[in-house]
Amino acid sequence: MIFTRVHRASPELLFDCMTTPAHLTHFWGLTGTTTPLDGIVVELRPGGRFETTMVGADGSAYTMRAVYAEIDRPHRLVWIEAESRMRTEVTFVDLGDGRTEVVTHQTDVPEAYRTAEARAGFATSLDRFDTYLATLE
């Protein structure tokens, strides 16, 4: 699966937002979920842990556990989820006009994540990211 979004921010800021718990807590997850700061682990190095616990409105929790495979600030970030083995590669392309194209490419995606509903849900997390970025301007 591939998701592409253009944001009004530098690659450096976007990379930092994607790798800093104090930023991630504001936008990580689908609309209707929260990701408390104490539910985020970022060990930003190859082999380091990346974990998030999203909490739904009903109190249900979903923890994603991954390991960073590649880190190339501010160009590329790759992690592999422990349970599903899904690989997520995020690239940040400076468009030279204050905007950055962010491409999220996922492989080995579980069937449940490939449905139209799941894809639409992921898009809401990108919308939340845009909303958060607007608060930083």
Order of alpha helices (4+ residues) and beta strands (2+ residues): beta-alpha-alpha-beta-beta-beta-beta-beta-beta-beta-alpha
